[in-house]
């Protein structure tokens, strides 16, 4: 690649990041249905035609905003995978990573559900869907690798259950908890002072339910949490 081509690629990448920064702001403020591309073009100081040089349509743009956030989530999960300890401690570190992501991106899980609707997904380009799926695969593998290890070392010994079923259950509990945690009305109705801590507790209930050792009552998970915060997420002030 020539120096000129490399410079143009850097300029294109920087321009796309600028567009995504402002698109994310408008999506959070106005929602997908009210996302105005004319306003976006004015905000980034490029023509509307320039937006279409980067994104085929509004669906591609919204999906790219979500993919960028999902990449950050995958990065956090892979960071959590480096935590040393029992498999249940490591999956707890992933749960804390999920809580940190949800705290930083409170609207993400609602947006993700919208993006997976057929009416939206079918209009997005194959390229953008592929990029999104790559990041989703990273998050899945971060969880599933720990689950598979837990089966291998005997921390999970539930007969007739496949690792992928456990991973699916964990993902379902996590997504459902964080969608609910993003609802202020529900948090108030349930008198929850700290929805993220409750989301982590829901993971404990699930793990205890399938007999993932060591069970919550049999281990000092407060000490584990302290290590997770010290070693991985010092900003996680919600982690007690």
Beta strands, then each sheet from edge to edge (+ up, - down):
end
